[in-house]
Amino acid sequence: MTAAAIKTRLHALIEDIPDYNLEPLLEVIEEQYIQDDIPTRADLEAIRKGREEYERGETLRYEDIDWDT
């Protein structure tokens, strides 16, 4: 099947999806199949918090973690 035929079929299938399933489907497609390296707001917030924790000395080195407990 060609890419054009697949896209046509996908468009047709979308019309049959109940409205309550559209948002979860969109999330799955974006997370699994859309490749982008642009950080989200949540990513930027997590980076900011991690840097603040590091600056306060609240982080552990990987080697210092006891993985057996």
Distance bins in CASP14 RR format, pairs under 12 A and 6 or more apart:
PFRMAT RR
TARGET T0000
AUTHOR 0000-0000-0000
RMODE 2
METHOD distances of the structure
MODEL  1
1 7 0 0 0 0 0 1 0 0 0 0 0
1 8 0 0 0 0 1 0 0 0 0 0 0
1 9 1 0 0 1 0 0 0 0 0 0 0
1 10 0 0 0 0 0 1 0 0 0 0 0
2 8 0 0 0 0 1 0 0 0 0 0 0
2 9 0 0 0 0 0 1 0 0 0 0 0
3 9 0 0 0 0 0 1 0 0 0 0 0
3 10 0 0 0 0 0 1 0 0 0 0 0
4 10 0 0 0 0 0 1 0 0 0 0 0
4 11 0 0 0 0 0 1 0 0 0 0 0
5 11 0 0 0 0 0 1 0 0 0 0 0
5 12 0 0 0 0 0 1 0 0 0 0 0
6 12 0 0 0 0 0 1 0 0 0 0 0
6 13 0 0 0 0 0 1 0 0 0 0 0
7 13 0 0 0 0 0 1 0 0 0 0 0
7 14 0 0 0 0 0 1 0 0 0 0 0
8 14 0 0 0 0 0 1 0 0 0 0 0
8 15 0 0 0 0 0 1 0 0 0 0 0
9 15 0 0 0 0 0 1 0 0 0 0 0
9 16 0 0 0 0 0 1 0 0 0 0 0
10 16 0 0 0 0 0 1 0 0 0 0 0
10 17 0 0 0 0 0 1 0 0 0 0 0
10 25 0 0 0 0 0 1 0 0 0 0 0
10 29 0 0 0 0 1 0 0 0 0 0 0
10 33 0 0 0 0 0 1 0 0 0 0 0
11 17 0 0 0 0 0 1 0 0 0 0 0
13 21 0 0 0 0 0 1 0 0 0 0 0
13 22 0 0 0 0 0 1 0 0 0 0 0
13 25 0 0 0 0 0 1 0 0 0 0 0
14 21 0 0 0 0 0 1 0 0 0 0 0
14 22 0 0 0 0 1 0 0 0 0 0 0
14 25 0 0 0 0 1 0 0 0 0 0 0
14 26 0 0 0 0 0 1 0 0 0 0 0
14 29 0 0 0 0 0 1 0 0 0 0 0
15 22 0 0 0 0 0 1 0 0 0 0 0
16 22 0 0 0 0 0 1 0 0 0 0 0
16 25 0 0 0 0 0 1 0 0 0 0 0
17 23 0 0 0 0 0 1 0 0 0 0 0
17 24 0 0 0 0 1 0 0 0 0 0 0
17 25 1 0 0 1 0 0 0 0 0 0 0
17 26 0 0 0 0 0 1 0 0 0 0 0
17 28 0 0 0 0 0 1 0 0 0 0 0
17 29 0 0 0 0 0 1 0 0 0 0 0
18 24 0 0 0 0 0 1 0 0 0 0 0
18 25 0 0 0 0 0 1 0 0 0 0 0
19 25 0 0 0 0 0 1 0 0 0 0 0
19 26 0 0 0 0 0 1 0 0 0 0 0
21 27 0 0 0 0 0 1 0 0 0 0 0
21 28 0 0 0 0 0 1 0 0 0 0 0
21 29 0 0 0 0 0 1 0 0 0 0 0
22 28 0 0 0 0 0 1 0 0 0 0 0
22 29 0 0 0 0 0 1 0 0 0 0 0
23 29 0 0 0 0 0 1 0 0 0 0 0
23 30 0 0 0 0 0 1 0 0 0 0 0
24 30 0 0 0 0 0 1 0 0 0 0 0
24 31 0 0 0 0 0 1 0 0 0 0 0
25 31 0 0 0 0 0 1 0 0 0 0 0
25 32 0 0 0 0 0 1 0 0 0 0 0
25 33 0 0 0 0 0 1 0 0 0 0 0
26 32 0 0 0 0 0 1 0 0 0 0 0
26 33 0 0 0 0 0 1 0 0 0 0 0
26 34 0 0 0 0 1 0 0 0 0 0 0
27 33 0 0 0 0 0 1 0 0 0 0 0
27 34 0 0 0 0 0 1 0 0 0 0 0
27 40 0 0 0 0 0 1 0 0 0 0 0
28 34 0 0 0 0 0 1 0 0 0 0 0
29 35 0 0 0 0 0 1 0 0 0 0 0
30 36 0 0 0 0 1 0 0 0 0 0 0
30 38 0 0 0 0 0 1 0 0 0 0 0
30 40 0 0 0 0 0 1 0 0 0 0 0
31 40 0 0 0 0 0 1 0 0 0 0 0
36 43 0 0 0 0 0 1 0 0 0 0 0
37 43 0 0 0 0 0 1 0 0 0 0 0
38 44 0 0 0 0 0 1 0 0 0 0 0
39 45 0 0 0 0 1 0 0 0 0 0 0
39 46 0 0 0 0 1 0 0 0 0 0 0
39 47 1 0 0 1 0 0 0 0 0 0 0
39 48 0 0 0 0 0 1 0 0 0 0 0
40 46 0 0 0 0 1 0 0 0 0 0 0
40 47 0 0 0 0 0 1 0 0 0 0 0
41 47 0 0 0 0 0 1 0 0 0 0 0
41 48 0 0 0 0 0 1 0 0 0 0 0
42 48 0 0 0 0 0 1 0 0 0 0 0
42 49 0 0 0 0 0 1 0 0 0 0 0
43 49 0 0 0 0 0 1 0 0 0 0 0
43 50 0 0 0 0 0 1 0 0 0 0 0
44 50 0 0 0 0 0 1 0 0 0 0 0
44 51 0 0 0 0 0 1 0 0 0 0 0
45 51 0 0 0 0 0 1 0 0 0 0 0
45 52 0 0 0 0 0 1 0 0 0 0 0
46 52 0 0 0 0 0 1 0 0 0 0 0
46 53 0 0 0 0 0 1 0 0 0 0 0
47 53 0 0 0 0 0 1 0 0 0 0 0
47 54 0 0 0 0 0 1 0 0 0 0 0
48 54 0 0 0 0 0 1 0 0 0 0 0
48 55 0 0 0 0 0 1 0 0 0 0 0
49 55 0 0 0 0 0 1 0 0 0 0 0
49 56 0 0 0 0 0 1 0 0 0 0 0
49 58 0 0 0 0 0 1 0 0 0 0 0
49 59 0 0 0 0 0 1 0 0 0 0 0
50 56 0 0 0 0 1 0 0 0 0 0 0
50 57 0 0 0 0 0 1 0 0 0 0 0
50 58 0 0 0 0 1 0 0 0 0 0 0
50 59 1 0 0 1 0 0 0 0 0 0 0
51 57 0 0 0 0 0 1 0 0 0 0 0
51 58 0 0 0 0 0 1 0 0 0 0 0
51 59 0 0 0 0 1 0 0 0 0 0 0
52 58 0 0 0 0 1 0 0 0 0 0 0
52 59 0 0 0 0 0 1 0 0 0 0 0
53 59 1 0 1 0 0 0 0 0 0 0 0
53 60 0 0 0 0 0 1 0 0 0 0 0
54 60 0 0 0 0 0 1 0 0 0 0 0
54 61 0 0 0 0 0 1 0 0 0 0 0
59 65 0 0 0 0 0 1 0 0 0 0 0
60 66 0 0 0 0 1 0 0 0 0 0 0
60 67 0 0 0 0 0 1 0 0 0 0 0
END
